[in-house]
Amino acid sequence: MLNVFILVVSTIAVLYLLFQLIRAGRQGRLLQTLRDLLIVFLAILMTAAIFYIGFRFFRSFM
C-alpha cells in the first residue's frame, strides 16, 4: 500500500514539474528553472550521500 502511495505522489510531482517547465519555457525563464532544479537535485544527492556515509560509519562500529 505504501508503494502505491509513493508511486502516485511521485507521478503527481513529475507531472507538476513538467507543467512548470513548459510554463517557464513560454515565459523565457527555462534556464532559471533548470538551474533551480539542478540545485535541488544536487542537495538531495548530497543528503543521500551523507546519510549513506553515516550509515556505513556507524555500521562498522556495531
C-alpha positions in Angstrom: 0.0 0.0 0.0 2.8 2.4 0.8 4.5 1.7 -2.5 1.3 2.7 -4.4 1.1 5.9 -2.4 4.7 6.8 -3.2 4.1 6.0 -6.8 1.1 8.2 -7.0 2.8 11.1 -5.2 5.9 10.8 -7.4 3.8 10.8 -10.6 1.9 13.9 -9.5 5.3 15.6 -8.7 6.7 14.7 -12.1 3.6 16.0 -13.9 3.7 19.2 -11.9 7.4 19.6 -12.8 6.7 19.1 -16.5 3.9 21.7 -16.4 6.2 24.1 -14.6 8.9 23.6 -17.2 6.5 24.1 -20.1 5.2 27.3 -18.5 8.7 28.6 -17.8 9.7 27.9 -21.4 6.8 30.1 -22.6 7.8 32.9 -20.2 11.5 32.7 -21.2 12.6 31.5 -17.7 13.5 28.0 -18.7 17.2 28.3 -17.9 16.5 29.8 -14.4 14.0 26.9 -13.7 16.5 24.3 -14.8 19.2 25.9 -12.7 16.9 25.8 -9.6 16.1 22.1 -10.3 19.7 21.3 -10.6 20.4 22.9 -7.2 17.6 20.9 -5.6 18.8 17.7 -7.2 22.3 18.2 -6.0 21.1 19.0 -2.5 19.1 15.7 -2.4 22.1 13.8 -3.8 24.4 15.3 -1.2 21.9 14.5 1.6 21.7 10.9 0.4 25.5 10.6 0.3 25.9 12.0 3.8 23.3 9.5 5.2 24.9 6.6 3.3 28.4 7.5 4.7 27.0 7.9 8.2 25.2 4.6 7.9 28.4 2.8 6.7 30.4 4.5 9.5 28.0 3.5 12.3 27.6 0.0 10.9 31.3 -0.6 11.0 31.3 0.0 14.8 28.5 -2.4 15.6 
